């Protein structure tokens, strides 16, 4: 990546504003909806990497956390309006995601109960699998209610 040059974003992706101030600082994230499928993407910048010039594991965890929620929202109209805090997040780091690469993830909503959603995803780095993620999300209050209070719920 050349200083002062905006990194390229794959065709069909558009910026997404979600995740509050934390993701605003650590993004930008990009989404694509095509043929009924949802994908989330991120171009790896110098501020995202560890001393080995690979995406920091904590940043990948944050990306996967957002990905699982967005997959659930995309695949279930009933969940779309809900804040969904993470109860459990499991990651299998399969390969590094080097500086400058494009990471992209998609997934499946596996099951919902009255209060939980079970989701899995695969993230690639320039097309190569780099992380397998799965998680359990709590079906929380309506997003509009959370936003009206001006903060995330405590439970």
N, C-alpha and C positions, 0 to 999 in steps of 0.2 A: 504494500500500500504506500503510495506516494503522499507525503505531507501536503495538505491543502487540496487534495483531490478526493472528491466524494467517492466512496467505494460503490461498485455496481451492485444493484439488487436484481435478482432474477425477474424475468417478465411475469406479470400477473400478481406480484406481491405489492401490498400497500402498507404504509405505516399504520400501526395500531397503538392507541393510547389506552393502556389498561395496567393495573398493578400499582397505581399510586405513584408517589414521589420516588420510591425505591427503584421501580422499573424505568421511570423517566430518566433517572440518573444513569442506570446501568444498561439501558437499551441502546438504540431503538430496536423494537421488535417489529416484525412485518408478518402479515397474514395473507393467505391466499385461499380462496374457495373456488374449486374447479371440479366439475362433474360430481358434485355431492360430497367431495372430500375437502377436509380442512388441513392446512399446513401452517406452521409457525416457523419463522426464520430469523436469523441474526447473522450479520457479518461480523467476524471476530476482529476487533480493533486492539491496539496496544494496551488500552486500559482494561481489557478483559482477560489478559493472559498472566500466567505465572512466570517465574524466572526461566523456565525452559521454552518460553514463547509458544506455549499451548494454552488453550482455554482453561482458566482456573476452574477446578472442580466445584467450588462454591457457586461460581457463575453458571456452570452447567446445571447444577441443582436448581438454581432460581429459574433458569429457562425451562427446565422440565416441570417444575411446579406450576408455572404459568401454562405450559402446554397441556397438562392433564386437565386443568380447569376449562380451558378453551375447547378442548376436544369434547368434554362432557356438555358444555353449553351448545356446541355445534350439533351434537348428535341427539340431544333431547330438548325439545321445545319446553317441556315442563321444568327443566333445570335452568334454562337460559336466563331467567330473571333473578336467580339466587346467588348470593355470596356463598362461596364454597371453600372454606378453610381446609387446609390439608391436615388430615389425621395421621397419615403414614405415607412416606415416600421412600421407595427403594430404587436404587440406581446401580446398574452394572456398567462400569466404564469399560468399553470394548476396545477403544483406540483413541489416540489423541486427536484433538481438533486444533490444528495449528493456526497461528496468526495469519489473518487474511482470508481464511476459508469461510465458506458459507455453511452454517449449520441449519438444518431443516428437520422438523419433526411432525409426525402425524400419529394418530392412534385410534383406539377403540374404547368406547364405553361398554364395559363388560356386563355390568349389572347395577341396578339401583334397588335400594330398600326404602323404607319410609324416611330414613334419616341419613343414609350413606350412598355414595356412588363409588364404584370400583372401575378404575381406568388403567389402560396400559398404552405405551407409546414406544416408538423407535425413532432415534435421532441419528441423522447422517451428517458427516462432514465432507463436503464436496462429493456427495453421493456414496460415501463409504460408511457403513454402520459404525457409530462411535459410542452410543449409549442406549441401553434398554432401560425403560423406566416403568414403574407401576406404582399406583397409589390408591389410597382410600381418602375420599373427600367427604366432609360433612355437608349435608344440604342445609345451609344456613338461612338467615333471613333474606328477604327481598333486597336486591341491590339498591333500589330506590329508597328503602327505609334506612339502609346503612348510610347512603350519601346524604340523606336529609339530616342525620345526626352529625354528619361531618367527620366520622371516624369509623374504623372497623369495630365490629362487636367484640366484646371481651370473651365470649364463649363460642 
